[in-house]
């Protein structure tokens, strides 16, 4: 059974930093593209960043230069380093896994609030 567990969210002031982690169970991790999505109140869920099985990355324009996605296959964990946070980054952040053999899996989400 696939499980994704996010951690690292919280309250931070504008300009601050947070690092989100997503720990994955199972043996599928190395065979999955991993992504971070976010959903703000009243808005649709959007893709923030993705990292492929080979380590290629892609980001939504609003976070380029501020966020970095990385993965540690030995620890079955994907990270999202978020710097220079802005109030508009406030959202619930979700981890997502897309195995190459099909399907998609979601974590439970972690709240990130950027406020002074």
Secondary structure, 3 states (H helix, E strand, C coil): CCCEEEECCEEECCCCCEEEEEEECCCCHHHEEEEEEEECCCCCCEEEEEECCCCCEEECHHHCCCEEEEEECCCCEEEEEECCCCHHHCEEEEEEEEECCCCCEECCCEEEEECC
